[in-house]
């Protein structure tokens, strides 16, 4: 099983990110969608949350997905520290998750140093992306082992 993870599209998603996400079984968007029609580019099931720039959308602040081997909690992260959300605070808020996906910083992070793991796919759009659009793919094998693969597109 493959889960595509992206965030912070701000109304535009890199075409290579769209192609990669549409090859996954499910897609997660961790907020700052800005324009809901941006999500219509995806052909796979999608779970998206509201970012600090998405107050006008019908999205929820937090979503949870039950996956083989554990659950993944998705939130934008800005409630856990405005400039740099605290991984400790995210972990305290969701202690029963296997992984927590957040966005907001536009910086790609895979923190598996302690449980639950904390994952940020980085910015999938053009806004504050550091010169490249980013996303992550979570692969879950038949033994329910999880592996995160970062992707960067210029």
Long-range contacts (C-beta under 8 A, 24 or more apart in sequence): 1-25, 1-26, 1-67, 1-68, 1-139, 1-140, 2-137, 2-138, 2-139, 2-140, 3-27, 3-28, 3-65, 3-67, 3-72, 3-137, 3-138, 3-139, 3-140, 4-28, 4-44, 4-135, 4-136, 4-137, 5-30, 5-101, 5-119, 5-121, 5-135, 5-136, 5-137, 5-138, 6-30, 6-121, 6-124, 6-134, 6-135, 6-136, 7-31, 7-32, 7-51, 7-76, 7-101, 7-102, 7-103, 7-104, 7-120, 7-121, 7-122, 7-123, 7-124, 8-32, 8-51, 8-103, 8-104, 8-106, 8-122, 8-123, 8-124, 8-125, 8-127, 8-128, 9-33, 9-34, 9-38, 9-123, 9-124, 9-125, 10-34, 10-53, 10-123, 10-125, 10-126, 10-127, 11-35, 11-38, 11-125, 12-38, 12-125, 12-126, 13-38, 13-41, 13-124, 13-125, 13-133, 14-124, 14-125, 14-126, 14-133, 14-153, 16-133, 16-151, 16-153, 17-124, 17-133, 17-134, 17-135, 17-151, 17-153, 18-42, 20-135, 20-137, 20-151, 21-135, 24-137, 26-65, 28-65, 28-72, 28-74, 28-101, 30-74, 30-75, 30-76, 30-77, 30-101, 30-102, 30-103, 30-104, 30-120, 30-121, 31-59, 31-75, 31-76, 31-77, 31-103, 31-104, 32-76, 32-103, 32-104, 33-57, 33-59, 47-74, 49-74, 49-75, 49-76, 50-76, 51-76, 51-78, 51-103, 51-104, 52-76, 52-78, 52-104, 64-97, 67-98, 67-140, 68-140, 68-144, 69-98, 69-140, 69-144, 69-145, 69-146, 70-97, 70-98, 70-99, 70-144, 70-146, 71-96, 71-97, 71-98, 72-97, 72-98, 72-99, 72-100, 72-101, 72-138, 73-97, 73-99, 73-100, 73-101, 73-116, 74-100, 74-101, 74-102, 75-100, 75-101, 75-102, 76-102, 76-103, 76-104, 77-102, 77-103, 77-104, 77-105, 77-120, 78-104, 87-111, 87-118, 90-118, 91-115, 91-116, 91-118, 98-146, 99-138, 99-146, 106-130, 108-134, 108-136, 108-150, 108-152, 110-136, 110-148, 110-150, 112-148, 117-148, 119-148, 121-150, 122-150, 122-152
